[in-house]
Amino acid sequence: MSSGDTRCLVAGNWKMNGLLDEAMSYVNELRENPAPEYVEVAIMPPYTLLHPMNKPLSDKDVRLGAQSMYFEEKGAFTGSIAPMMLRDAGCHYVILGHSERRDIIHESNALILKKLHASWRVGLEPILCIGEHLEEREAGKTNDVLKDQLSILEGIEGNKALTVAYEPVWAIGTGVTASPEQVVETHAFVHEELTRLGLDCRVLYGGSVNPGNARALMGSEGVEGALVGGASLKADSFMQIVEAAANAVS
Ligand code: 13P
């Protein structure tokens, strides 16, 4: 495992949600529930909440991450955030290649590769998101799409900190999760591809994970954690998912 942490990871991607007051109440609620030993917990709030959440989360052994970043070190890039700024704010993780950024902001594989290198330069652990659209799955092209998205890892040394998240685009924010068979089959393919590339890292599942389906998903072969969107916005449901993951791995 190249990430250094072999525990299963449950990470909450808040996307463009969260104001300071809500975030502080959330952290207080999290602090009331001890994190289970075999599950690593992380939160990726919007940039504005990174600094204020850093200390209270690290006291609780919850890791902090960002949802994106630019690859340049610093300079005239209005509106962008630099890798070192995320380290400075206490981030351990950065999500790269999320489908919302690939689709809405048109981030390419080439740009994502630059960001991967930039994250490693400053000691951030990237969570590389991959996933197919519904039309691609229906056309039997899932593996080709994933292979192409993973191809940027060709030639990367196996000791780099890295986590991959398989998030079928059709399952994101839709309430539809991939079936257990689809999850097992696709995670097996992703692991196989990673092995071919000389990499051995955790592969998370993302897409409509909730307290009701987390246990089954987390217990599926080849799934080493979850990247949770909507259901991570309330501390209560997020902690239930963490608990379900703990039950699935214990
Ligand atoms: P939902 O859990 O809201 O489907 O979002 C998943 C996701 O995109 C996490 O990165």
Boltz pocket constraint, residues with backbone or C-beta under 6 A from the ligand:
constraints:
  - pocket:
      binder: B
      contacts: [[A, 13], [A, 98], [A, 167], [A, 171], [A, 172], [A, 173], [A, 174], [A, 175], [A, 206], [A, 207], [A, 208], [A, 209], [A, 227], [A, 228], [A, 229], [A, 230], [A, 231]]
      max_distance: 6.0
